[in-house]
Amino acid sequence: MSSLKDKRPTLLLIDIQKGFLKEDIWGGERNNKDAEIICEKLLNYWREYALPIIHIQHASTNPQSPLHPSQEGFEFQDKLKPLADELVISKNVNSAFIGTNLKDVLDETNVSTLVIIGLTTDHCVSTTTRMAGNYGYEVFLVADATATFDKKALDGKIFGADLIHETALASLNDEFASVIKSDELLSRLDG
Protein backbone atom coordinates (compact mmCIF):
# COMPACT_ATOMS: atom_id res chain seq x y z
CA MET A 1 0.00 0.00 0.00
CA SER A 2 1.40 3.38 -0.97
CA SER A 3 1.78 6.22 1.48
CA LEU A 4 1.31 9.93 1.11
CA LYS A 5 5.09 10.23 1.47
CA ASP A 6 5.45 8.39 -1.87
CA LYS A 7 3.86 11.41 -3.55
CA ARG A 8 6.70 13.58 -2.18
CA PRO A 9 4.35 16.33 -1.00
CA THR A 10 5.78 19.81 -0.62
CA LEU A 11 5.44 21.34 2.84
CA LEU A 12 4.37 24.98 2.54
CA LEU A 13 5.03 26.92 5.75
CA ILE A 14 3.15 30.19 5.58
CA ASP A 15 4.18 33.33 7.47
CA ILE A 16 5.51 31.72 10.64
CA GLN A 17 7.07 35.03 11.62
CA LYS A 18 7.87 36.76 14.91
CA GLY A 19 5.35 39.52 14.23
CA PHE A 20 2.49 37.09 14.86
CA LEU A 21 3.65 36.54 18.43
CA LYS A 22 2.19 39.97 19.33
CA GLU A 23 -1.46 39.01 19.75
CA ASP A 24 -2.76 42.48 20.61
CA ILE A 25 -1.75 43.83 17.20
CA TRP A 26 -3.83 41.27 15.34
CA GLY A 27 -7.12 41.57 17.19
CA GLY A 28 -6.64 40.12 20.64
CA GLU A 29 -6.67 36.49 21.67
CA ARG A 30 -5.15 33.83 19.47
CA ASN A 31 -6.33 30.25 19.31
CA ASN A 32 -4.25 27.08 19.03
CA LYS A 33 -1.20 28.30 20.94
CA ASP A 34 0.57 25.01 20.12
CA ALA A 35 0.42 25.54 16.35
CA GLU A 36 4.13 26.35 16.08
CA ILE A 37 5.06 23.26 18.10
CA ILE A 38 3.14 21.13 15.62
CA CYS A 39 4.63 23.06 12.70
CA GLU A 40 8.11 22.34 14.05
CA LYS A 41 7.28 18.63 14.41
CA LEU A 42 6.10 18.49 10.79
CA LEU A 43 9.08 20.50 9.54
CA ASN A 44 11.43 18.08 11.29
CA TYR A 45 9.62 15.14 9.67
CA TRP A 46 10.01 16.71 6.21
CA ARG A 47 13.70 17.33 6.87
CA GLU A 48 14.25 13.79 8.15
CA TYR A 49 12.80 12.29 4.97
CA ALA A 50 14.31 14.92 2.62
CA LEU A 51 10.90 15.95 1.34
CA PRO A 52 10.49 19.34 -0.39
CA ILE A 53 10.01 22.39 1.83
CA ILE A 54 9.07 25.97 0.93
CA HIS A 55 8.92 28.78 3.47
CA ILE A 56 6.61 31.69 2.66
CA GLN A 57 7.46 35.03 4.27
CA HIS A 58 5.07 37.96 4.31
CA ALA A 59 6.80 41.25 3.46
CA SER A 60 4.29 43.97 4.25
CA THR A 61 4.55 47.16 2.21
CA ASN A 62 3.40 49.15 5.26
CA PRO A 63 6.50 50.35 7.16
CA GLN A 64 4.49 50.33 10.43
CA SER A 65 3.51 46.68 10.11
CA PRO A 66 5.33 44.15 12.31
CA LEU A 67 5.76 42.13 9.10
CA HIS A 68 7.57 44.88 7.19
CA PRO A 69 11.14 43.83 6.25
CA SER A 70 12.55 46.64 8.41
CA GLN A 71 10.85 45.27 11.55
CA GLU A 72 12.01 42.47 13.85
CA GLY A 73 8.61 40.79 13.36
CA PHE A 74 9.51 40.10 9.73
CA GLU A 75 11.96 37.40 10.86
CA PHE A 76 10.93 33.78 11.01
CA GLN A 77 10.21 32.40 14.47
CA ASP A 78 13.38 30.89 15.91
CA LYS A 79 12.44 27.20 15.88
CA LEU A 80 11.05 27.39 12.34
CA LYS A 81 13.83 29.23 10.55
CA PRO A 82 14.70 27.92 7.09
CA LEU A 83 17.92 26.03 6.58
CA ALA A 84 20.34 27.38 4.00
CA ASP A 85 19.15 24.93 1.32
CA GLU A 86 15.42 25.52 1.88
CA LEU A 87 13.57 27.82 -0.48
CA VAL A 88 12.11 31.06 0.90
CA ILE A 89 9.53 32.92 -1.17
CA SER A 90 8.56 36.43 -0.15
CA LYS A 91 5.05 37.75 -0.78
CA ASN A 92 3.28 41.10 -0.29
CA VAL A 93 -0.36 39.97 -0.34
CA ASN A 94 -2.45 37.19 1.25
CA SER A 95 -1.83 34.58 -1.43
CA ALA A 96 1.58 32.96 -1.77
CA PHE A 97 0.81 32.58 -5.48
CA ILE A 98 0.26 36.27 -6.30
CA GLY A 99 3.34 38.23 -7.34
CA THR A 100 5.68 35.29 -6.64
CA ASN A 101 7.22 32.40 -8.54
CA LEU A 102 5.59 29.76 -6.32
CA LYS A 103 3.49 28.16 -9.06
CA ASP A 104 6.45 28.07 -11.44
CA VAL A 105 8.63 26.40 -8.78
CA LEU A 106 5.96 23.80 -8.04
CA ASP A 107 5.28 23.07 -11.69
CA GLU A 108 8.97 22.91 -12.67
CA THR A 109 9.54 20.27 -9.99
CA ASN A 110 6.35 18.35 -10.89
CA VAL A 111 4.72 18.90 -7.50
CA SER A 112 1.15 17.67 -7.37
CA THR A 113 0.57 17.52 -3.61
CA LEU A 114 0.89 20.29 -1.02
CA VAL A 115 0.71 20.22 2.76
CA ILE A 116 -0.08 23.69 4.12
CA ILE A 117 0.65 24.94 7.64
CA GLY A 118 1.21 28.34 9.21
CA LEU A 119 -0.42 31.66 9.99
CA THR A 120 -3.14 32.83 9.87
CA THR A 121 -5.97 30.41 9.19
CA ASP A 122 -8.47 32.88 7.75
CA HIS A 123 -6.06 35.11 5.84
CA CYS A 124 -2.90 33.93 4.12
CA VAL A 125 -3.40 30.23 4.84
CA SER A 126 -6.96 30.33 3.50
CA THR A 127 -6.16 32.43 0.44
CA THR A 128 -3.17 30.29 -0.52
CA THR A 129 -5.15 27.09 0.07
CA ARG A 130 -8.00 28.31 -2.12
CA MET A 131 -5.67 29.17 -4.97
CA ALA A 132 -3.76 25.90 -4.64
CA GLY A 133 -7.03 23.98 -4.85
CA ASN A 134 -8.16 26.01 -7.85
CA TYR A 135 -4.84 25.36 -9.58
CA GLY A 136 -5.53 21.63 -9.24
CA TYR A 137 -2.99 20.64 -6.60
CA GLU A 138 -3.96 17.96 -4.10
CA VAL A 139 -3.95 20.02 -0.89
CA PHE A 140 -3.83 18.93 2.74
CA LEU A 141 -4.38 21.69 5.28
CA VAL A 142 -3.28 20.76 8.78
CA ALA A 143 -5.91 22.10 11.19
CA ASP A 144 -3.79 22.00 14.34
CA ALA A 145 -0.75 23.51 12.60
CA THR A 146 -2.45 26.83 11.94
CA ALA A 147 -4.03 29.51 14.09
CA THR A 148 -5.74 32.89 13.99
CA PHE A 149 -6.95 35.78 16.15
CA ASP A 150 -10.21 37.31 17.38
CA LYS A 151 -12.03 39.39 14.77
CA LYS A 152 -14.31 42.39 15.17
CA ALA A 153 -17.54 42.55 13.15
CA LEU A 154 -18.87 45.72 11.55
CA ASP A 155 -21.18 46.26 14.53
CA GLY A 156 -18.27 45.89 16.96
CA LYS A 157 -19.15 42.36 18.07
CA ILE A 158 -16.07 40.22 18.75
CA PHE A 159 -15.86 36.78 17.20
CA GLY A 160 -13.47 34.51 19.06
CA ALA A 161 -10.39 33.09 17.38
CA ASP A 162 -11.63 29.50 17.76
CA LEU A 163 -14.82 30.34 15.85
CA ILE A 164 -12.91 32.17 13.11
CA HIS A 165 -10.46 29.26 12.85
CA GLU A 166 -13.16 26.58 12.71
CA THR A 167 -15.33 28.40 10.16
CA ALA A 168 -12.31 29.07 7.93
CA LEU A 169 -11.37 25.39 8.02
CA ALA A 170 -14.97 24.31 7.39
CA SER A 171 -15.14 26.59 4.35
CA LEU A 172 -11.99 25.05 2.89
CA ASN A 173 -12.59 21.38 3.68
CA ASP A 174 -13.59 19.15 0.75
CA GLU A 175 -13.81 22.22 -1.48
CA PHE A 176 -10.21 23.41 -1.75
CA ALA A 177 -8.37 20.96 0.49
CA SER A 178 -8.58 17.98 2.77
CA VAL A 179 -8.46 19.46 6.26
CA ILE A 180 -6.82 17.01 8.62
CA LYS A 181 -5.03 16.98 11.96
CA SER A 182 -1.30 16.41 12.25
CA ASP A 183 -1.58 12.88 13.70
CA GLU A 184 -3.69 11.78 10.73
CA LEU A 185 -1.25 13.43 8.34
CA LEU A 186 1.70 11.59 9.87
CA SER A 187 -0.23 8.33 9.71
CA ARG A 188 -0.95 8.87 6.01
CA LEU A 189 2.65 9.84 5.34
CA ASP A 190 3.87 6.60 6.85
CA GLY A 191 1.17 4.55 5.12
C-alpha positions as CSV (number, residue, x, y, z in Angstrom):
1,M,0.0,0.0,0.0
2,S,1.4,3.4,-1.0
3,S,1.8,6.2,1.5
4,L,1.3,9.9,1.1
5,K,5.1,10.2,1.5
6,D,5.4,8.4,-1.9
7,K,3.9,11.4,-3.5
8,R,6.7,13.6,-2.2
9,P,4.4,16.3,-1.0
10,T,5.8,19.8,-0.6
11,L,5.4,21.3,2.8
12,L,4.4,25.0,2.5
13,L,5.0,26.9,5.7
14,I,3.1,30.2,5.6
15,D,4.2,33.3,7.5
16,I,5.5,31.7,10.6
17,Q,7.1,35.0,11.6
18,K,7.9,36.8,14.9
19,G,5.3,39.5,14.2
20,F,2.5,37.1,14.9
21,L,3.7,36.5,18.4
22,K,2.2,40.0,19.3
23,E,-1.5,39.0,19.8
24,D,-2.8,42.5,20.6
25,I,-1.7,43.8,17.2
26,W,-3.8,41.3,15.3
27,G,-7.1,41.6,17.2
28,G,-6.6,40.1,20.6
29,E,-6.7,36.5,21.7
30,R,-5.2,33.8,19.5
31,N,-6.3,30.2,19.3
32,N,-4.2,27.1,19.0
33,K,-1.2,28.3,20.9
34,D,0.6,25.0,20.1
35,A,0.4,25.5,16.4
36,E,4.1,26.3,16.1
37,I,5.1,23.3,18.1
38,I,3.1,21.1,15.6
39,C,4.6,23.1,12.7
40,E,8.1,22.3,14.1
41,K,7.3,18.6,14.4
42,L,6.1,18.5,10.8
43,L,9.1,20.5,9.5
44,N,11.4,18.1,11.3
45,Y,9.6,15.1,9.7
46,W,10.0,16.7,6.2
47,R,13.7,17.3,6.9
48,E,14.2,13.8,8.1
49,Y,12.8,12.3,5.0
50,A,14.3,14.9,2.6
51,L,10.9,16.0,1.3
52,P,10.5,19.3,-0.4
53,I,10.0,22.4,1.8
54,I,9.1,26.0,0.9
55,H,8.9,28.8,3.5
56,I,6.6,31.7,2.7
57,Q,7.5,35.0,4.3
58,H,5.1,38.0,4.3
59,A,6.8,41.2,3.5
60,S,4.3,44.0,4.2
61,T,4.6,47.2,2.2
62,N,3.4,49.2,5.3
63,P,6.5,50.4,7.2
64,Q,4.5,50.3,10.4
65,S,3.5,46.7,10.1
66,P,5.3,44.1,12.3
67,L,5.8,42.1,9.1
68,H,7.6,44.9,7.2
69,P,11.1,43.8,6.2
70,S,12.6,46.6,8.4
71,Q,10.8,45.3,11.5
72,E,12.0,42.5,13.8
73,G,8.6,40.8,13.4
74,F,9.5,40.1,9.7
75,E,12.0,37.4,10.9
76,F,10.9,33.8,11.0
77,Q,10.2,32.4,14.5
78,D,13.4,30.9,15.9
79,K,12.4,27.2,15.9
80,L,11.0,27.4,12.3
81,K,13.8,29.2,10.6
82,P,14.7,27.9,7.1
83,L,17.9,26.0,6.6
84,A,20.3,27.4,4.0
85,D,19.2,24.9,1.3
86,E,15.4,25.5,1.9
87,L,13.6,27.8,-0.5
88,V,12.1,31.1,0.9
89,I,9.5,32.9,-1.2
90,S,8.6,36.4,-0.1
91,K,5.1,37.8,-0.8
92,N,3.3,41.1,-0.3
93,V,-0.4,40.0,-0.3
94,N,-2.5,37.2,1.2
95,S,-1.8,34.6,-1.4
96,A,1.6,33.0,-1.8
97,F,0.8,32.6,-5.5
98,I,0.3,36.3,-6.3
99,G,3.3,38.2,-7.3
100,T,5.7,35.3,-6.6
101,N,7.2,32.4,-8.5
102,L,5.6,29.8,-6.3
103,K,3.5,28.2,-9.1
104,D,6.5,28.1,-11.4
105,V,8.6,26.4,-8.8
106,L,6.0,23.8,-8.0
107,D,5.3,23.1,-11.7
108,E,9.0,22.9,-12.7
109,T,9.5,20.3,-10.0
110,N,6.4,18.4,-10.9
111,V,4.7,18.9,-7.5
112,S,1.1,17.7,-7.4
113,T,0.6,17.5,-3.6
114,L,0.9,20.3,-1.0
115,V,0.7,20.2,2.8
116,I,-0.1,23.7,4.1
117,I,0.6,24.9,7.6
118,G,1.2,28.3,9.2
119,L,-0.4,31.7,10.0
120,T,-3.1,32.8,9.9
121,T,-6.0,30.4,9.2
122,D,-8.5,32.9,7.8
123,H,-6.1,35.1,5.8
124,C,-2.9,33.9,4.1
125,V,-3.4,30.2,4.8
126,S,-7.0,30.3,3.5
127,T,-6.2,32.4,0.4
128,T,-3.2,30.3,-0.5
129,T,-5.2,27.1,0.1
130,R,-8.0,28.3,-2.1
131,M,-5.7,29.2,-5.0
132,A,-3.8,25.9,-4.6
133,G,-7.0,24.0,-4.8
134,N,-8.2,26.0,-7.8
135,Y,-4.8,25.4,-9.6
136,G,-5.5,21.6,-9.2
137,Y,-3.0,20.6,-6.6
138,E,-4.0,18.0,-4.1
139,V,-3.9,20.0,-0.9
140,F,-3.8,18.9,2.7
141,L,-4.4,21.7,5.3
142,V,-3.3,20.8,8.8
143,A,-5.9,22.1,11.2
144,D,-3.8,22.0,14.3
145,A,-0.7,23.5,12.6
146,T,-2.4,26.8,11.9
147,A,-4.0,29.5,14.1
148,T,-5.7,32.9,14.0
149,F,-6.9,35.8,16.2
150,D,-10.2,37.3,17.4
151,K,-12.0,39.4,14.8
152,K,-14.3,42.4,15.2
153,A,-17.5,42.6,13.2
154,L,-18.9,45.7,11.6
155,D,-21.2,46.3,14.5
156,G,-18.3,45.9,17.0
157,K,-19.1,42.4,18.1
158,I,-16.1,40.2,18.7
159,F,-15.9,36.8,17.2
160,G,-13.5,34.5,19.1
161,A,-10.4,33.1,17.4
162,D,-11.6,29.5,17.8
163,L,-14.8,30.3,15.9
164,I,-12.9,32.2,13.1
165,H,-10.5,29.3,12.8
166,E,-13.2,26.6,12.7
167,T,-15.3,28.4,10.2
168,A,-12.3,29.1,7.9
169,L,-11.4,25.4,8.0
170,A,-15.0,24.3,7.4
171,S,-15.1,26.6,4.3
172,L,-12.0,25.0,2.9
173,N,-12.6,21.4,3.7
174,D,-13.6,19.2,0.7
175,E,-13.8,22.2,-1.5
176,F,-10.2,23.4,-1.8
177,A,-8.4,21.0,0.5
178,S,-8.6,18.0,2.8
179,V,-8.5,19.5,6.3
180,I,-6.8,17.0,8.6
181,K,-5.0,17.0,12.0
182,S,-1.3,16.4,12.2
183,D,-1.6,12.9,13.7
184,E,-3.7,11.8,10.7
185,L,-1.3,13.4,8.3
186,L,1.7,11.6,9.9
187,S,-0.2,8.3,9.7
188,R,-1.0,8.9,6.0
189,L,2.6,9.8,5.3
190,D,3.9,6.6,6.9
191,G,1.2,4.5,5.1
